[in-house]
Each structure stands twice: as structure tokens, then as C-alpha cells.
Amino acid sequence: MKRLLFLLLAMPLSVVVSAGPPNTLSGQVLACRDIVPDAARLTCFDRMAATVAPARVSRAPESSKPAARAAKGALDPQRTFGLSHARIVAQEASAAGVKELSHITARVVRVRQAPHQAAIFDLDNGQVWKQSESDGTDVFAKAGDSVDISRGFLGSYWLVTPSSQRFNVVRVR
């Protein structure tokens, strides 16, 4: 039982480590790229750009300055030391007022096969999702079909086709 608990707790850590160290520029770019809400993704990229390029003179209205100071304080290395990168991104999204979705619905633009017969779903919203593990079952989804992707347990996601097929999927892009 202790082994199972250890494996379950170590899984999210291995996913974060495999994406690249969050303190490197490439790790930060990859983390920003994976943020789903456009506003939070843009905020993440803007934060990275501010660390690389010199700051420009801001002409922001006075009402937005306290929010900017609060966001800057949240990203202070002294305040974020010891937090996982996923936790920092979640705090940033929360500070930006981004609501976390439980599911999305989109139309399939294209279904293609990956190596090992896993299906890859290109959606009309620009996202690309890949079947986690192919069990050899034929995928009954085609271009134009509306699919629903919802959150599962332990960071998993499920794609449901119009014919009620369920696939465990991971987001590729």
C-alpha cells in the first residue's frame, strides 16, 4: 500500500521533471505554451519577456498598477522558492482571474494515426490531443464531429466522441 501511494505521489513529479527544468528559459517557454486560457498564456509569455528584455516605460492607467504590483510580487523568486512550477502557474492564473475549466467542446478538424496506432485529434480551436494508449479499438470520429474533453483524476483527460467512445488523451499542442 505504501508503494502504491509513493508511486501515485511521484507521478506528477516525473511529469514536471520530464518537461524540462522550470527555471531554464526553455522550461518556462514549454510551461507557458501549455496554458490553455489565452489571457493566462499571454501573461506567462509577457512575464518571461520582461525577464529577458529591459522594461519599457509603462503608460498603464493608475487603476491597473496595484494589480501589476501584486502579480509582480507573486512572481518574486523569494516568494516562489520551493513551489512547483505547476503551483506557480496556477497561482498566476488565479491572480489573473482565469477560471479553470472542467471540460471543453470542440470540432475535429482531422484525425490521424500516430506510431503504435494511437489516434491524434486536431481540433478547430488549435489544440492537438493524442490518445494516451491505443488498445487497438477503431476510432469512430471524423472531421466535423463535435468532441468533449473533460478532466479526469490525477491530471488525466478524457475525450468523448459522438458515438460515446471514451479515450484517455494528452494534449500535444
ChimeraX commands (.cxc) that place a marker at each C-alpha (Angstrom):
marker #1 position 0.00,0.00,0.00 radius 0.5
marker #1 position 2.86,2.38,0.83 radius 0.5
marker #1 position 4.47,1.62,-2.54 radius 0.5
marker #1 position 1.26,2.45,-4.40 radius 0.5
marker #1 position 0.90,5.72,-2.51 radius 0.5
marker #1 position 4.54,6.59,-3.26 radius 0.5
marker #1 position 4.05,5.87,-6.98 radius 0.5
marker #1 position 0.90,7.98,-7.13 radius 0.5
marker #1 position 2.64,10.89,-5.43 radius 0.5
marker #1 position 5.78,10.57,-7.58 radius 0.5
marker #1 position 3.87,10.52,-10.91 radius 0.5
marker #1 position 3.13,14.27,-11.10 radius 0.5
marker #1 position 6.76,14.98,-10.14 radius 0.5
marker #1 position 8.04,12.85,-13.03 radius 0.5
marker #1 position 5.77,14.70,-15.47 radius 0.5
marker #1 position 7.10,18.08,-14.31 radius 0.5
marker #1 position 10.72,16.90,-14.48 radius 0.5
marker #1 position 10.30,15.48,-17.99 radius 0.5
marker #1 position 9.06,18.85,-19.33 radius 0.5
marker #1 position 12.41,20.47,-18.58 radius 0.5
marker #1 position 13.57,22.44,-15.57 radius 0.5
marker #1 position 11.15,25.32,-14.99 radius 0.5
marker #1 position 14.00,27.66,-14.02 radius 0.5
marker #1 position 15.53,27.44,-17.52 radius 0.5
marker #1 position 14.22,29.60,-20.33 radius 0.5
marker #1 position 13.19,26.58,-22.40 radius 0.5
marker #1 position 11.36,25.06,-19.43 radius 0.5
marker #1 position 9.48,28.31,-18.89 radius 0.5
marker #1 position 8.57,28.56,-22.59 radius 0.5
marker #1 position 7.23,24.99,-22.55 radius 0.5
marker #1 position 5.23,25.67,-19.40 radius 0.5
marker #1 position 3.72,28.86,-20.84 radius 0.5
marker #1 position 2.87,27.09,-24.10 radius 0.5
marker #1 position 0.76,24.53,-22.23 radius 0.5
marker #1 position -1.50,27.07,-20.50 radius 0.5
marker #1 position -4.97,26.76,-22.04 radius 0.5
marker #1 position -6.66,30.13,-21.39 radius 0.5
marker #1 position -5.29,32.70,-23.87 radius 0.5
marker #1 position -5.08,35.52,-21.31 radius 0.5
marker #1 position -3.09,33.45,-18.82 radius 0.5
marker #1 position -0.77,32.12,-21.56 radius 0.5
marker #1 position -0.10,35.68,-22.77 radius 0.5
marker #1 position 0.57,36.81,-19.21 radius 0.5
marker #1 position 3.04,33.97,-18.78 radius 0.5
marker #1 position 4.90,34.87,-22.01 radius 0.5
marker #1 position 4.87,38.58,-21.09 radius 0.5
marker #1 position 6.40,37.72,-17.71 radius 0.5
marker #1 position 9.17,35.75,-19.44 radius 0.5
marker #1 position 9.82,38.55,-21.95 radius 0.5
marker #1 position 10.14,41.04,-19.10 radius 0.5
marker #1 position 12.92,38.94,-17.55 radius 0.5
marker #1 position 14.83,38.74,-20.85 radius 0.5
marker #1 position 14.35,42.27,-22.28 radius 0.5
marker #1 position 14.70,45.59,-20.50 radius 0.5
marker #1 position 11.44,47.04,-19.22 radius 0.5
marker #1 position 9.66,49.71,-21.25 radius 0.5
marker #1 position 8.06,52.73,-19.72 radius 0.5
marker #1 position 4.51,51.73,-18.89 radius 0.5
marker #1 position 1.63,54.04,-19.63 radius 0.5
marker #1 position -0.89,51.88,-17.79 radius 0.5
marker #1 position -3.77,53.60,-16.05 radius 0.5
marker #1 position -3.46,54.09,-12.31 radius 0.5
marker #1 position -6.21,51.51,-11.64 radius 0.5
marker #1 position -4.14,48.67,-13.12 radius 0.5
marker #1 position -0.94,49.44,-11.21 radius 0.5
marker #1 position -1.93,47.71,-7.92 radius 0.5
marker #1 position -2.80,44.55,-9.84 radius 0.5
marker #1 position 0.53,44.69,-11.65 radius 0.5
marker #1 position 2.39,45.16,-8.36 radius 0.5
marker #1 position 0.51,42.20,-6.85 radius 0.5
marker #1 position 1.35,39.97,-9.84 radius 0.5
marker #1 position 4.99,41.06,-9.75 radius 0.5
marker #1 position 5.15,40.26,-6.03 radius 0.5
marker #1 position 3.67,36.82,-6.63 radius 0.5
marker #1 position 6.47,36.05,-9.12 radius 0.5
marker #1 position 9.25,37.27,-6.87 radius 0.5
marker #1 position 11.83,34.45,-6.62 radius 0.5
marker #1 position 11.93,34.84,-2.84 radius 0.5
marker #1 position 8.16,34.23,-2.62 radius 0.5
marker #1 position 8.04,31.36,-5.11 radius 0.5
marker #1 position 11.11,29.49,-3.84 radius 0.5
marker #1 position 10.21,25.87,-3.13 radius 0.5
marker #1 position 6.92,25.90,-5.04 radius 0.5
marker #1 position 6.49,23.58,-8.01 radius 0.5
marker #1 position 6.28,25.21,-11.42 radius 0.5
marker #1 position 2.71,23.94,-11.80 radius 0.5
marker #1 position 1.79,25.63,-8.50 radius 0.5
marker #1 position 3.34,28.93,-9.62 radius 0.5
marker #1 position 1.44,28.80,-12.93 radius 0.5
marker #1 position -1.80,28.02,-11.05 radius 0.5
marker #1 position -1.24,30.99,-8.74 radius 0.5
marker #1 position -0.56,33.24,-11.72 radius 0.5
marker #1 position -3.75,32.11,-13.44 radius 0.5
marker #1 position -5.68,32.69,-10.22 radius 0.5
marker #1 position -4.22,36.18,-9.82 radius 0.5
marker #1 position -5.18,36.99,-13.42 radius 0.5
marker #1 position -8.76,35.92,-12.67 radius 0.5
marker #1 position -8.65,32.94,-15.02 radius 0.5
marker #1 position -11.24,30.31,-14.19 radius 0.5
marker #1 position -10.23,26.65,-14.52 radius 0.5
marker #1 position -12.49,24.69,-16.87 radius 0.5
marker #1 position -13.76,21.19,-16.19 radius 0.5
marker #1 position -14.32,20.41,-19.88 radius 0.5
marker #1 position -14.24,21.85,-23.38 radius 0.5
marker #1 position -16.19,21.07,-26.54 radius 0.5
marker #1 position -14.60,21.45,-29.97 radius 0.5
marker #1 position -14.94,20.22,-33.53 radius 0.5
marker #1 position -12.50,17.74,-35.04 radius 0.5
marker #1 position -10.57,19.15,-37.99 radius 0.5
marker #1 position -8.59,15.98,-38.67 radius 0.5
marker #1 position -7.98,12.54,-37.13 radius 0.5
marker #1 position -4.66,10.89,-37.91 radius 0.5
marker #1 position -2.69,7.91,-36.67 radius 0.5
marker #1 position 0.47,8.23,-34.59 radius 0.5
marker #1 position 3.05,5.48,-34.23 radius 0.5
marker #1 position 1.68,2.50,-32.31 radius 0.5
marker #1 position -1.80,3.16,-33.76 radius 0.5
marker #1 position -2.68,5.95,-31.31 radius 0.5
marker #1 position -5.14,8.50,-32.72 radius 0.5
marker #1 position -4.25,12.19,-32.91 radius 0.5
marker #1 position -7.11,14.70,-32.90 radius 0.5
marker #1 position -6.59,18.16,-34.45 radius 0.5
marker #1 position -9.35,20.47,-33.16 radius 0.5
marker #1 position -10.81,23.68,-34.56 radius 0.5
marker #1 position -9.58,25.65,-31.52 radius 0.5
marker #1 position -5.95,24.92,-32.49 radius 0.5
marker #1 position -5.43,22.26,-29.85 radius 0.5
marker #1 position -3.99,18.85,-30.69 radius 0.5
marker #1 position -4.75,15.85,-28.46 radius 0.5
marker #1 position -3.25,12.35,-28.69 radius 0.5
marker #1 position -4.70,9.09,-27.46 radius 0.5
marker #1 position -2.60,8.06,-24.44 radius 0.5
marker #1 position -2.61,4.36,-25.12 radius 0.5
marker #1 position -4.02,2.61,-28.12 radius 0.5
marker #1 position -5.96,-0.53,-27.25 radius 0.5
marker #1 position -6.47,-1.46,-30.90 radius 0.5
marker #1 position -10.05,-0.19,-30.95 radius 0.5
marker #1 position -11.03,1.68,-34.10 radius 0.5
marker #1 position -11.66,5.37,-33.56 radius 0.5
marker #1 position -15.10,6.41,-34.77 radius 0.5
marker #1 position -14.52,10.13,-35.11 radius 0.5
marker #1 position -14.10,12.15,-38.27 radius 0.5
marker #1 position -13.60,15.72,-39.36 radius 0.5
marker #1 position -16.59,17.85,-38.38 radius 0.5
marker #1 position -17.55,15.76,-35.32 radius 0.5
marker #1 position -18.02,17.57,-32.04 radius 0.5
marker #1 position -15.97,16.06,-29.19 radius 0.5
marker #1 position -15.96,16.75,-25.47 radius 0.5
marker #1 position -12.72,16.70,-23.47 radius 0.5
marker #1 position -13.05,16.59,-19.70 radius 0.5
marker #1 position -10.72,16.38,-16.72 radius 0.5
marker #1 position -10.18,13.04,-15.04 radius 0.5
marker #1 position -8.36,12.08,-11.87 radius 0.5
marker #1 position -4.65,12.69,-11.27 radius 0.5
marker #1 position -4.31,15.15,-14.15 radius 0.5
marker #1 position -5.77,12.88,-16.81 radius 0.5
marker #1 position -8.12,13.95,-19.61 radius 0.5
marker #1 position -10.88,12.05,-21.45 radius 0.5
marker #1 position -12.08,12.66,-24.99 radius 0.5
marker #1 position -15.64,11.53,-25.79 radius 0.5
marker #1 position -16.72,11.13,-29.42 radius 0.5
marker #1 position -20.29,11.49,-30.77 radius 0.5
marker #1 position -20.56,7.68,-30.75 radius 0.5
marker #1 position -19.81,7.76,-26.97 radius 0.5
marker #1 position -16.31,6.30,-27.31 radius 0.5
marker #1 position -14.04,7.43,-24.46 radius 0.5
marker #1 position -10.30,7.79,-24.87 radius 0.5
marker #1 position -7.69,8.82,-22.35 radius 0.5
marker #1 position -5.81,11.64,-24.10 radius 0.5
marker #1 position -2.88,14.01,-23.52 radius 0.5
marker #1 position -2.55,17.45,-25.04 radius 0.5
marker #1 position 0.24,17.69,-27.61 radius 0.5
marker #1 position -0.22,21.35,-28.58 radius 0.5
marker link #1:1,2 radius 0.2
marker link #1:2,3 radius 0.2
marker link #1:3,4 radius 0.2
marker link #1:4,5 radius 0.2
marker link #1:5,6 radius 0.2
marker link #1:6,7 radius 0.2
marker link #1:7,8 radius 0.2
marker link #1:8,9 radius 0.2
marker link #1:9,10 radius 0.2
marker link #1:10,11 radius 0.2
marker link #1:11,12 radius 0.2
marker link #1:12,13 radius 0.2
marker link #1:13,14 radius 0.2
marker link #1:14,15 radius 0.2
marker link #1:15,16 radius 0.2
marker link #1:16,17 radius 0.2
marker link #1:17,18 radius 0.2
marker link #1:18,19 radius 0.2
marker link #1:19,20 radius 0.2
marker link #1:20,21 radius 0.2
marker link #1:21,22 radius 0.2
marker link #1:22,23 radius 0.2
marker link #1:23,24 radius 0.2
marker link #1:24,25 radius 0.2
marker link #1:25,26 radius 0.2
marker link #1:26,27 radius 0.2
marker link #1:27,28 radius 0.2
marker link #1:28,29 radius 0.2
marker link #1:29,30 radius 0.2
marker link #1:30,31 radius 0.2
marker link #1:31,32 radius 0.2
marker link #1:32,33 radius 0.2
marker link #1:33,34 radius 0.2
marker link #1:34,35 radius 0.2
marker link #1:35,36 radius 0.2
marker link #1:36,37 radius 0.2
marker link #1:37,38 radius 0.2
marker link #1:38,39 radius 0.2
marker link #1:39,40 radius 0.2
marker link #1:40,41 radius 0.2
marker link #1:41,42 radius 0.2
marker link #1:42,43 radius 0.2
marker link #1:43,44 radius 0.2
marker link #1:44,45 radius 0.2
marker link #1:45,46 radius 0.2
marker link #1:46,47 radius 0.2
marker link #1:47,48 radius 0.2
marker link #1:48,49 radius 0.2
marker link #1:49,50 radius 0.2
marker link #1:50,51 radius 0.2
marker link #1:51,52 radius 0.2
marker link #1:52,53 radius 0.2
marker link #1:53,54 radius 0.2
marker link #1:54,55 radius 0.2
marker link #1:55,56 radius 0.2
marker link #1:56,57 radius 0.2
marker link #1:57,58 radius 0.2
marker link #1:58,59 radius 0.2
marker link #1:59,60 radius 0.2
marker link #1:60,61 radius 0.2
marker link #1:61,62 radius 0.2
marker link #1:62,63 radius 0.2
marker link #1:63,64 radius 0.2
marker link #1:64,65 radius 0.2
marker link #1:65,66 radius 0.2
marker link #1:66,67 radius 0.2
marker link #1:67,68 radius 0.2
marker link #1:68,69 radius 0.2
marker link #1:69,70 radius 0.2
marker link #1:70,71 radius 0.2
marker link #1:71,72 radius 0.2
marker link #1:72,73 radius 0.2
marker link #1:73,74 radius 0.2
marker link #1:74,75 radius 0.2
marker link #1:75,76 radius 0.2
marker link #1:76,77 radius 0.2
marker link #1:77,78 radius 0.2
marker link #1:78,79 radius 0.2
marker link #1:79,80 radius 0.2
marker link #1:80,81 radius 0.2
marker link #1:81,82 radius 0.2
marker link #1:82,83 radius 0.2
marker link #1:83,84 radius 0.2
marker link #1:84,85 radius 0.2
marker link #1:85,86 radius 0.2
marker link #1:86,87 radius 0.2
marker link #1:87,88 radius 0.2
marker link #1:88,89 radius 0.2
marker link #1:89,90 radius 0.2
marker link #1:90,91 radius 0.2
marker link #1:91,92 radius 0.2
marker link #1:92,93 radius 0.2
marker link #1:93,94 radius 0.2
marker link #1:94,95 radius 0.2
marker link #1:95,96 radius 0.2
marker link #1:96,97 radius 0.2
marker link #1:97,98 radius 0.2
marker link #1:98,99 radius 0.2
marker link #1:99,100 radius 0.2
marker link #1:100,101 radius 0.2
marker link #1:101,102 radius 0.2
marker link #1:102,103 radius 0.2
marker link #1:103,104 radius 0.2
marker link #1:104,105 radius 0.2
marker link #1:105,106 radius 0.2
marker link #1:106,107 radius 0.2
marker link #1:107,108 radius 0.2
marker link #1:108,109 radius 0.2
marker link #1:109,110 radius 0.2
marker link #1:110,111 radius 0.2
marker link #1:111,112 radius 0.2
marker link #1:112,113 radius 0.2
marker link #1:113,114 radius 0.2
marker link #1:114,115 radius 0.2
marker link #1:115,116 radius 0.2
marker link #1:116,117 radius 0.2
marker link #1:117,118 radius 0.2
marker link #1:118,119 radius 0.2
marker link #1:119,120 radius 0.2
marker link #1:120,121 radius 0.2
marker link #1:121,122 radius 0.2
marker link #1:122,123 radius 0.2
marker link #1:123,124 radius 0.2
marker link #1:124,125 radius 0.2
marker link #1:125,126 radius 0.2
marker link #1:126,127 radius 0.2
marker link #1:127,128 radius 0.2
marker link #1:128,129 radius 0.2
marker link #1:129,130 radius 0.2
marker link #1:130,131 radius 0.2
marker link #1:131,132 radius 0.2
marker link #1:132,133 radius 0.2
marker link #1:133,134 radius 0.2
marker link #1:134,135 radius 0.2
marker link #1:135,136 radius 0.2
marker link #1:136,137 radius 0.2
marker link #1:137,138 radius 0.2
marker link #1:138,139 radius 0.2
marker link #1:139,140 radius 0.2
marker link #1:140,141 radius 0.2
marker link #1:141,142 radius 0.2
marker link #1:142,143 radius 0.2
marker link #1:143,144 radius 0.2
marker link #1:144,145 radius 0.2
marker link #1:145,146 radius 0.2
marker link #1:146,147 radius 0.2
marker link #1:147,148 radius 0.2
marker link #1:148,149 radius 0.2
marker link #1:149,150 radius 0.2
marker link #1:150,151 radius 0.2
marker link #1:151,152 radius 0.2
marker link #1:152,153 radius 0.2
marker link #1:153,154 radius 0.2
marker link #1:154,155 radius 0.2
marker link #1:155,156 radius 0.2
marker link #1:156,157 radius 0.2
marker link #1:157,158 radius 0.2
marker link #1:158,159 radius 0.2
marker link #1:159,160 radius 0.2
marker link #1:160,161 radius 0.2
marker link #1:161,162 radius 0.2
marker link #1:162,163 radius 0.2
marker link #1:163,164 radius 0.2
marker link #1:164,165 radius 0.2
marker link #1:165,166 radius 0.2
marker link #1:166,167 radius 0.2
marker link #1:167,168 radius 0.2
marker link #1:168,169 radius 0.2
marker link #1:169,170 radius 0.2
marker link #1:170,171 radius 0.2
marker link #1:171,172 radius 0.2
marker link #1:172,173 radius 0.2
view
